[in-house]
Amino acid sequence: MATSIAELIADRMDAMPTGEKRAAQTLIANYPLIGLKTVADFSHQAGVSSPTILRFVARLGFHNYAEFQSALQDELAAQLQSPLTRTAQTPPSRGRTAQTVDATLENIHGTFQHVSDRQIRDIVTLLSNRRCGIHLVGGRFTDPIARYMAAHLTIIRPNVSHLTGQESNWRDRLIDMGKRDVLVIFDIRRYQDSLLHFAELAAKRGIHIVLVTDQWLSPIARFSRHVIAGRTAVPSAWDSSAALFVIAEILIGELTRALETESQGRIREMEALRGG
């Protein structure tokens, strides 16, 4: 599977000078549409010069701006695919199981080629702040991952909630969320409008958003403090969430280590209560 432009940015961001970082951040916040505009429009929105945009594109490995835009157009087409259109691309039944297993393992491996240890540490530091609340939510197919992660985090530390029920109830919960709180959102193509609206409201209240999405980037990225892009495409009508589950499990494991004393104490007390 080709490396997405978002993944290329994640790989090269630390090496970029200030102007190119601003271009990268502008693209991520308006992915991929700002990159499909002219160089002049892109540079104006990023607040940098046109040559800076071209240097940014070259740093990502493209020979010119047209090649960069062609790659973005391909990503946009993939982003908009429905299960119906992907059904037509599914290979014949012979060998399909093996192909799906191989693609799933490749997704997991490919995801963590573009997720740095520093990024994981930064997110764990945010989640380990005992003064903040952690709230998790997902879309139609990704909410089980949010529920799974919340179930573990509730054991590790206090003030963790999984947002359930009707979407209007999520907005009601915002009244209890403060600027120290963290909202973890799972959202993959075709991205859920209700999650985008909720993220926008949360961002306006100063809530830190951690987005776990696919390689084409949910539009929630524009409101997010941290974005992890997991690979999801497999030879099926449906995307695979395996890499996203592994992301959740790594965050759970690292947070357990970061809060080792507290988490062990909570687990002992919980076991005592269960035994009582």
C-alpha positions in Angstrom: 0.0 0.0 0.0 1.3 3.4 -0.9 2.4 5.7 1.9 -0.2 8.5 2.3 0.8 12.2 2.3 -0.3 12.4 6.0 2.1 9.6 6.8 4.9 11.3 4.9 4.3 14.4 6.9 4.4 12.5 10.2 7.8 11.0 9.1 9.4 14.3 8.1 7.8 16.9 10.4 10.6 17.1 12.9 13.1 17.9 10.1 11.0 20.7 8.6 12.0 24.4 9.1 9.3 26.6 10.6 7.7 27.7 7.3 7.3 24.2 6.0 5.9 23.0 9.4 3.2 25.7 9.0 2.4 24.4 5.5 2.2 20.8 6.9 0.0 21.9 9.8 -2.3 23.8 7.4 -2.6 20.8 5.1 -3.4 18.4 8.0 -6.0 20.9 9.3 -7.7 21.0 5.9 -6.8 17.6 4.6 -6.7 17.0 1.6 -8.6 19.9 0.1 -6.2 22.8 0.7 -3.6 20.9 -1.2 -5.9 20.7 -4.2 -5.9 24.5 -4.5 -3.3 26.6 -6.3 0.1 27.1 -4.8 -0.9 30.8 -4.2 -4.1 29.8 -2.3 -2.2 27.2 -0.2 0.6 29.6 0.6 -1.9 32.4 1.5 -3.8 30.1 3.9 -0.6 28.8 5.5 0.8 32.3 5.8 4.0 31.4 4.0 5.5 32.1 0.6 4.8 30.1 -2.6 8.4 28.9 -2.7 8.0 27.5 0.8 5.0 25.4 -0.4 7.1 24.1 -3.2 10.0 23.2 -0.9 7.5 21.5 1.4 6.1 19.4 -1.5 9.7 18.5 -2.6 10.6 17.4 1.0 7.7 15.0 0.8 9.3 13.4 -2.2 7.3 14.9 -5.1 9.0 16.2 -8.2 6.4 19.0 -8.6 3.2 20.4 -7.4 1.1 18.6 -10.0 2.4 15.2 -8.9 1.6 16.2 -5.3 -2.0 17.1 -6.2 -2.4 13.9 -8.2 -1.5 11.9 -5.1 -4.0 13.9 -3.0 -6.7 13.3 -5.7 -6.1 9.6 -5.5 -6.4 9.7 -1.7 -9.6 11.7 -1.9 -11.1 9.1 -4.2 -10.1 6.3 -1.8 -11.5 8.4 1.1 -14.9 8.6 -0.6 -15.3 4.9 -1.4 -18.3 3.1 0.0 -18.6 -0.6 0.9 -20.5 -1.1 -2.4 -17.7 0.2 -4.6 -15.1 -1.8 -2.6 -17.1 -5.0 -3.2 -16.3 -4.7 -6.9 -12.6 -4.6 -6.1 -12.6 -7.6 -3.8 -10.6 -10.5 -5.2 -12.0 -13.9 -6.1 -12.8 -16.2 -3.2 -9.7 -18.4 -3.8 -6.9 -17.2 -1.5 -9.0 -14.3 -0.2 -8.7 -15.3 3.4 -4.9 -15.4 3.2 -4.8 -12.1 1.3 -7.0 -10.5 4.0 -4.7 -11.8 6.8 -1.6 -10.6 5.0 -3.2 -7.2 4.4 -4.2 -6.9 8.0 -0.7 -7.7 9.3 0.7 -5.3 6.7 -1.6 -2.6 8.0 -0.4 -3.0 11.6 3.2 -3.0 10.5 2.7 -0.1 8.2 0.9 1.9 10.8 3.7 1.8 13.3 6.3 2.7 10.7 4.7 6.1 10.8 3.9 6.4 14.5 6.8 7.6 16.5 7.7 6.7 20.1 7.6 10.4 20.8 4.1 10.7 19.6 3.0 7.8 21.9 4.8 9.4 24.8 3.2 12.8 24.3 -0.3 11.2 24.2 0.4 9.1 27.3 1.7 12.2 29.1 -1.6 13.9 28.3 -3.7 10.9 29.4 -1.7 10.4 32.6 -2.6 13.9 34.0 -4.6 13.0 37.1 -6.3 16.4 37.1 -8.0 15.8 33.8 -10.9 13.7 32.8 -10.7 11.4 29.8 -13.7 10.9 27.6 -13.8 8.4 24.7 -16.2 8.1 21.7 -16.2 6.5 18.3 -18.3 6.2 15.2 -20.7 3.6 14.0 -18.0 0.9 13.5 -15.2 2.4 15.7 -17.1 3.0 19.0 -16.4 -0.6 20.2 -12.7 0.4 20.2 -13.5 3.5 22.3 -15.6 1.3 24.7 -12.8 -1.3 24.9 -10.1 1.4 25.7 -12.4 3.1 28.3 -13.0 -0.2 30.1 -9.2 -0.6 30.6 -8.5 3.0 31.5 -11.2 3.0 34.1 -9.2 0.3 35.9 -5.9 2.3 35.5 -7.1 5.7 36.6 -10.1 7.7 37.8 -12.3 10.1 35.8 -12.7 8.1 32.6 -15.9 7.9 30.7 -17.2 6.3 27.5 -19.8 8.5 25.8 -22.8 6.4 24.9 -26.4 6.8 23.9 -27.8 9.3 21.5 -25.6 11.9 19.9 -27.4 14.7 21.6 -26.3 13.3 24.9 -22.7 13.7 24.0 -23.2 17.5 23.7 -24.9 17.6 27.1 -21.7 16.0 28.6 -19.6 18.9 27.3 -20.9 21.0 30.2 -18.9 18.9 32.6 -15.7 18.9 30.5 -13.0 21.4 31.4 -9.9 22.7 29.6 -7.7 20.0 31.1 -9.9 17.2 29.9 -9.0 14.9 27.0 -11.4 13.6 24.3 -10.3 10.5 22.5 -12.1 10.0 19.2 -12.0 7.1 16.8 -13.2 7.9 13.3 -12.5 6.3 9.9 -13.9 6.7 6.4 -16.7 7.5 5.6 -16.3 10.0 8.4 -19.2 10.7 10.7 -20.6 14.2 10.6 -22.0 14.0 14.2 -18.5 13.3 15.5 -17.0 16.2 13.5 -19.6 18.6 15.0 -19.0 17.3 18.5 -15.2 17.6 18.1 -15.7 21.2 16.9 -17.8 22.1 20.0 -15.3 20.4 22.3 -12.4 22.2 20.7 -14.1 25.6 21.2 -14.3 24.7 24.9 -10.5 24.1 25.0 -10.7 20.3 25.4 -7.7 18.5 24.1 -8.6 16.1 21.3 -6.7 12.9 20.5 -7.9 11.5 17.1 -7.3 7.9 16.0 -8.2 7.7 12.3 -7.2 6.1 9.0 -4.4 7.1 6.6 -6.7 9.5 4.8 -7.4 11.5 7.9 -10.8 12.3 9.4 -11.7 16.1 9.1 -11.6 16.0 12.9 -7.8 16.4 12.5 -8.3 20.1 12.2 -9.4 20.3 15.8 -7.0 17.7 17.2 -3.9 18.2 19.4 -2.7 14.7 18.4 -3.5 12.6 15.4 -2.6 8.9 14.9 -3.4 7.5 11.5 -3.9 3.7 11.3 -4.0 1.8 8.1 -7.4 0.2 7.5 -7.7 -1.0 3.8 -8.0 -4.7 3.2 -9.4 -6.7 0.2 -12.9 -6.6 1.5 -16.0 -4.4 1.2 -15.3 -3.3 4.8 -12.3 -1.6 6.3 -10.3 -3.4 9.0 -10.0 -1.9 12.5 -7.2 -4.2 13.6 -4.5 -1.5 13.5 -6.7 0.8 15.5 -7.2 -1.8 18.2 -3.4 -2.2 18.4 -3.0 1.6 18.8 -5.5 1.5 21.6 -3.7 -1.5 23.3 -0.3 0.2 23.1 -1.8 3.4 24.7 -3.4 1.3 27.4 -0.1 -0.6 28.1 2.0 2.6 28.1 -0.4 4.4 30.4 -0.5 1.5 32.8 3.3 1.7 33.0 3.3 5.5 33.4 0.8 5.2 36.3 2.3 2.0 37.6 1.9 2.8 41.4 -1.6 4.2 41.1 -2.8 1.5 38.7 -1.5 -1.3 40.9 -3.2 0.2 43.9 -6.5 0.6 42.0 -6.3 -3.0 40.7 -5.6 -4.4 44.2 -8.5 -2.4 45.7 -10.8 -3.5 42.9 -9.9 -7.2 43.4 -10.5 -6.8 47.1 -14.0 -5.3 46.5 -14.8 -8.1 44.1 -13.7 -10.7 46.6 -15.8 -9.0 49.3 
